[in-house]
Amino acid sequence: MVDRLKAVFDKHGVEVVFRERLMPGEALELEIEGTLEDGVDLLITLGGDGTFLWGARLVAERGVPVLGINMGHMGFLTSITLNEIEEAMERLFQGEYVLDTRSTLDARVIGEDGFERDRYLALNDFVIHKGGMARVTRLDLLVGGDGDHLEEISRFTGDGLILSTPTGSTAYSLSAGGPIVAPDMACIIVTPICPHTLAVRPLVISSRETLTVRPLDRAGTLVLTVDGQTGTHFSMGESVVVRQAEAKVNLVRFPGQTFFSTLRQKLNWAIRPHGEK
């Protein structure tokens, strides 16, 4: 596949830098850092949605568009398959594409001393859950962040909590019973994971709001997972503050590729019974 891409790039005189897969937590080599600093017109990811999410976070704050070539299973965020490489690249160079802009979320982990100790960016979601053994946890969910008036939404017991962008509404949040939200909506989806009460259900709030999550269990630690790939631990006395980030991710799409067509093709959403026209 790399050889096929290189042939197209050479034909159009494009300067390209290839980077093999990075392991979680591995630092970028100086060549890639330098390339990103000098300016990149397009990032192409070869893999599935996980590879796409990693690449999108890498360039989100730089405003670099991302084109995903699906080598995985679902490929919900990717735009083309292996069989479409040459045709899609030619359309790209002809300007026959659109940029599908997606919002991201910012999460800050606040330590017991009140100072920020970690910060993360997510295109899909932040998941707060119990590490290790399968045990429920108690969480306090509030509207507002540092310096704001905090209003409690709910205290509940469950397996955890998903804070999702509209893009992430079709990922883990959907599996946990959350709603499908069109990607151009300005909102944050709050989806409890297996809450131990019938009174707590998924919630959609304005992207103007800030959410704070605090653990209520003194025993053990919680895990904050970013797009299912990286994250950190936090415990009683600490909190996670989540809001919509300023960074946007521009997905490269080709004419005819829409959010609803992807829902039908990838998730069989609203599929018609066999034989019905």
N, C-alpha and C positions, 0 to 999 in steps of 0.2 A: 504494500500500500504506500509506503514511504517513497519507493521508486516511482510509482504512478504519480504521486503528488509532485515529486521533484521534476518529472518530465513536463508537467503543466507549468510549474513555476519557471523553469528554464526557458520555455517557449515564450513566456511573457516578460522575461527579464526581471523577475521578482527576487529580491534578496530574502532568504529564508534561514532561520535558525531552528534546528531540530533539537529537542531535549527528550531523553528517554524518561521513563516513568520514575517519579520520585517516591520514596518511601515516606510514610507519615512522619512529620517532624523534621525531615531532612531539609537542610538549607539549600537555597538556589546557588548554583555556581556563579562565579563572577561574570562569565560571558553572558548568561541569561539576564542577570541583574543589570549589566551594562546595556544590553539590547533594550530592555524595558525602559530604562532611563532615557535612552536616545530617542525612543518613540517607536511604537509598533502600530501598524494599520489594522492587523487582524490576528487573532489567536485561533488556531485550529486544534481541536482536541480529537484524539483517536481513541475511542473506547465507548463506554456506556455513560449513563447519567452521572455516576460517581466521578468519572474523569472530567466530565463537563463541569460539575459543581466545583471541583478543585481548581480547574482552569479559570472559571468565572470569578472565584474569590481572588485569584492571583492578580487579575487585571481590573477588577470592578472599580477601584478608586482611581484608575488611570483612564477610564472611559473607552477602553479597547473593546471593539465588538468581538463576539465569540461565535465560531461556527463548529458545530459538533458533527463528527462522522461516526455513525453508530457501529460499534463492534461488540456491543453488549447484548442484553436481552430485551429490556423494555425500550430504552432509547427515547423516553418521553421528551427530553429537552433537546436532543440532537435533531439535525435537519435533514441529513442525507444518509443513504446506505452505501455499502461498498460498491454496488453496481452503478451508482450515480455519480461517482467522483468526477470523471472527466467532463460530463455534461454540466454538472452543477458548478464546477470551477469556471467553465467558459461563461456560464450565465453570470457568475460573480464578476468576472472581468468586464462583461458587457454592461454591468450596472443593473442587471435584472434581479434585484433583491430588495428586501425591506428590512429595517431594523425594528425588532420587537423589544421594546424597553420594559424591563422588569425591576421592581423595587427590591431592596435588601433590608435586612434587620441588623441592628447594632446591639450587642450585649456587653455590659460591663459587670465584672465581678467585683463587688465591694467587700473589702475585708472587715474584720471586727473593729479595726481602728478608724473605719470610715473612709479609707482611701482606696482608690481603684488599684487592683493588683493584676487584672487581666482584661483584655478587650478582644472581641471577636466580631466577625462579619459573616452573615449567612444569606444565601440566596433562597434556600428552601425553608429551613427551620432550626430552632433551638429546642432541644429536648432535655428536660430535667427529670432524672430518674434515679432509682436506688442502684448503687454499684454492688457487685457480688451476687449474693443469693437473692432469689425471687421473693422480696418482701415489700409490703406496702409502705408508704411514707406519708407523713402529714405535711401539707404545704399551706402557706398563707399567700394569697394572691391579692395584690392591691393595684389600684390605678394611681399613677404618679411616680416620680423619681426623686433623686436627690434635690433638696431645696423646695420640693413641691409639697402641697397638702396631699397626704396619702389617704385614700379612701379604700376601705376593704371591699373586695368583690366577694371573696369566699374563703373559708378555711375548709379544707376537705382532705380525706384520706383516699389514697389510690396508688396506682403504680407509677404515676408521674404526670407530667404536663408537657404539651407541645405548643410552642409559640411559633406560628407559621406565617410566611408571606402568602399572597395569593398564588404565586408560583408553586409553593410547597403544599398548597391545599390538596393537590392530587397525589401527594406522597404519603408519608407516615400518618399525617393528620386524617387523610381519607380512610385509611385502614382502621383508625381508632374511632371512626364515626363522625368525623368532622365534615363540613360542607364543601362542595366544589365551588370555588370562587374564581370568576374571570380575572385574568392576570392584570387587567388595567384598573381594577378596583383599588382604592386607597384605603387599605384596612390591614388589621392584624387578626389572625384567627387563633383563638385560644381553645385548645382541645385537651380536656382531662383524659388521662389514660386509665381506663378501668376504674372510675371513681366508685368508692364503696358507699354510694348513696344514689337514689333516683333523682335527687334534687339538683345535681350538678350536671350540666350539659354544655356542649360546645358553644362558644360565644364569639361573635364578630364585632370588633370595636374599631373606631376611627384610627387611622394612621397618625393622627395628631396626638394621640394619647401615649403615655409612657406606662409600662407595666413593671412592677417590682414583685419578685418571688422570694419568699423567705422560708427556710426549713423550720419545722416545729418540733422535730425529733432530735433529742440530744444524743442519742446513740447512733453511731455510724455517720457516713458521709454521703453526699449526693454527687451525681455526675452531671455536668453540663456538656451535652454533645452538640457539635456544630455540623449541620448538614450530614449527620451520621458518620463523620470522618475524624474529627479531632475534638478537643475540648479540655476540661479541667475538673477538679473536685472542689467542692465547697461544703461547708457544714454549718451547724447552729451558730448564730451570731453574724454570719455573712449573708449576703443577698445578691441576687442577679437582677439588673435593671436593663430592660429591653425597650427599644424604640425603633422607629423606622430610621434607617441610615440615609445619609445624603447620597451615597454611591448608588449608581444604577448599572444594571447589566444589560447590554444590547445584544440580543440574540439575532443572528442572521437567519432570515427566513426567505423562502422563494415564493413567487406567486402561487396561490392555491393552498398554501400551508397556513391554516388558521388554528386557533385554540380548540374550536369545536370539532374540526376535522381530525385533529390529533386525539381528542377524547374518543371519537368514534373508532378510529383505527387502532389505538393503543389500549384503551380500556373498555372497548365495546359498549360505550355509553349510549343509551337510548337505541340500542340495536333493534332492528325490526325482526319479527318472527320470520323463520325461514319461509320463503315463497311470497311474502308480502311485498308489494311494490309501494 
